[in-house]
Every structure is written in structure tokens, then in C-alpha cells.
Amino acid sequence: MSGLDERRFRRVLSWYPPSWRREHGDVLLAMMLDEAERTGRSRPTAAESRAAFVHGLGARFSATAALVAASVALLATVVGQSGILLVTGGDSGSVPVHEVALFAMTGAAPAATGIALFAILRAASLLRDGPTLVATACAAVAGACGGLAGVGWSRGFDAADAGLPQTGLAAATAPLGAVGLLLTVVALVVVLLPVLQRTGVSRSGATLLAVVLAAITGPLVGGLVFFSPATTAVVAIVVLIVAALPRVRGVRRDDAAVVARVAPAPIGPPVTRRAPLSRLLAGIALTGGALGIAWAFAGAGWSPTARGDATAAMREGIAILGVSMIPAVVALGFVLRRSRRASARDVWIPVTAVATGFALISADYLTTDGSGDLSVGWVGAAASVGVGVAWWIAARMPVGTGIRIGVGAGIALAYTVVLGLALTPMLAFSAPVVALVVLVLPWRRRRAVDGSVAIPDGATA
């Protein structure tokens, strides 16, 4: 092999991530060198270089990459929403901050969310390397076009208000939006085509059907991510959940040692627990939830404090529902703790945070005047629930502690700023649903064959 330039072959392998090269690089390099010596070549062929480029970059789209991209999407959403609502107050007079915030929300966040989705599909073996790269490139450029179109839209409104002609980005808003929409459709076709081909449809039929479906859903997707930052945040959080629970979702794990540390095996012998306390709490939550819903929608007819005032009755009903959520989530905590799939800390800290959030929202709805202005209690409730959701997700992520902390902080901020202020009061209406989950589903373990002793809630094995 003295005539071979081994450095050229190693350079080809640089497209692969370091972890892949450590595990497979020497084997692939030896195969390439043997084939080159057999055919009298001194360098990789164009086909080998192209394959290494496609498969090497594709190997970088792992579950960890999905976690990182989804976290970037959440951060961009939080930065954009905070910049518009808290810094500029929705006024484009502060042009630099306003436009950066707009680009973050309408461009960077959707692009990162799309990349995270494609990475999780590839990590789950639902998308091959080539289509992953094409869809990722389309998402990145479509996001840039969407962000610039958002800035142009804002400038166009300002110019129209001032009676000035549409120039620059303002004049390019429609073309940029059209390019972004076209690339979104292309990305959807690339993703849908292999799925449809697995159903047995011919390639031509699958291509036609993928184009039709993408042409229908593309404008809907584009409109949602452009006008609704909450949609991007929700999808990003869902991707984080999927990537954090690879055994459930069928996603390949990147670091088995870290995962084993994050999700330890059950400790001690299996036990069968009676659940009188969890059922009691669920019953209280179900009763209170039913009362709260009735009070919210019909209390104006008979409430002594809200007679004839539907708005006041709704506020009182939400307050009752918020209080009812406290025993509901505590009961759910007992259920989750009995499964022993998570440590006591990773169950009770989220449960406590969520329960505190609903207590704060109930107190806020009872003590404020209903003007709709943000209050300390309302923001505190959103933040507390956000911390609970973030802890529950981040504690189960197959990544290092530092990344889990960063991702958890991003989720908490995204929920608080983008979702929580509007969603937390609405979540109070789920109190009866949570209670029914605890009461109806067969959570109790079957009695162990080895004669394990049944113990009540709150006791230790």
C-alpha cells in the first residue's frame, strides 16, 4: 500500500462524527484502502467521497442532535417573544431589538424545530441520510426566508402607516414568503415519500400523493409557524420528550452509560401497593373538578358572589379547578412513584412545582379584579408549572447533566413566556381528567408471586 495516500482516505472519513469514527473508522478505512490497492488507485473515488459526505453528515443527525436543535428552537422562541412583549412592548419603534426578535420567532425557531424533527426521524430510522440532508437544508433556508419575510412585513406596515413606498425587505416580503413556502413543501415531500413507499404504493404513485399532501399541508404548516410562536414551542417540546424517552419511542440512544445513569433500574423486590390515598385524592379532585366546571359555565345563575356576571363565575370556577388540580397531581405522583421508574426526587419535585403553580393561579383568580393585566401570581403560576414540566422532561434525557440543565431551563422559559400565561388557567380544566386517569386505569401492580407485602401510599418498601 506504499503508493496509497492514506491521508486522503482519512480526510473522507472526517464527515462522520468522532464517536462513529472511533467505533467504525478503522474498519471502513481498511476496506477502502484494500479496494483502492486492488484497483490500482491512490485516492478515493468520487462515489466513495459522495457516499461518505451523505452518510457521514447523516450520522450526525442523532437523538442528541434533535435535543440540541429543539433546545435552540425553544431559546429562539423565548428570545423573540421576550424581545417583542417585554423589551419593545410590541412597538416596532425600537427597530433593532424588534427585528431581531421577529427574525428569531419567525425564522430561527421554525428552522431549528424542523431540523430537530428531521433529526429525530432519522435517529428513529424513519428517514434515510440523503432525504434527511435535503429536508434539513430546505428547513434552514425556509426559516431564513420566513424570518426575513417577518421583518419585511413589519417594515411594510410601518411604511404604509407613514405613507411611504414599499422598498427593500418590505417589497420582498411576498417573494421571500413564497420561497419559504416552496421549500417547506419540498421538505414535506422528501419526508412523506419514503413513508408512502412503505405502504406498497408504486414510486410514481407515492411521489404524486406526497406532492399533493405536501401542497395541502405546506401552507398550513407555514402559516402556523409564522403567526403562532406557541406552535413552534409545543413541537420543540414534543421533540425533546421523544428524544428523551428513546426506549418508548424507538429512538437509538447515543450514550448507553449516561442513559443507564438517568433511568436507573427499579430498586428492591417488586411490591404490590394498595392505593387508598391516591384514590382518595383522585376522588376529591374529581368532585372538585366537576364542581369547578359547573361553576365556571353556570355559576352566573346561582353563585352568591357572581350572580349575573358570567366573567366572575368563570374566574371563580377556574379558581376551584386550580385547587382541585392539587390533589389530582399529588395522586398522580403516587401512581408514578409506585412504578419505580423514576426516583422520588424526579417525581415529587415536578409534582410540587405543578401543584404550587395551580395554587398560585387559584389565588390570583380569587384576589385580582379580572382586568386581564399580568400579575405576580399569574406569572409565578406559569413559571412554577414550567419548572415542573421542565424537570420531568430534562431528568429523563440521555445526555450529560450540563445539557439537561440547559435544556430544562429552556423548556421552563419557553413554557412561562410563550405558553404558560395563557395555557395554565386552561390546564386547570383537566383536573377531572387527571383524576379519572388515577381512578380508572389499572395502575396497581399485580401481586408478586414471591409473596411481596402490600404497603400503603407514602410508606417505604
Salt bridges, closest charged atoms under 4 A:
ASP5 OD1 - ARG7 NE 3.48
ASP5 OD2 - ARG8 NE 3.32
GLU6 OE2 - ARG10 NE 2.96
GLU23 OE2 - HIS24 NE2 3.65
GLU35 OE2 - ARG38 NH2 2.61
GLU48 OE1 - ARG41 NH1 3.68
GLU99 OE2 - ARG155 NE 2.76
ASP129 OD2 - HIS55 ND1 2.91
ASP129 OD1 - ARG122 NE 3.00
ASP346 OD1 - ARG345 NE 3.32
ASP457 OD1 - ARG338 NH1 3.10
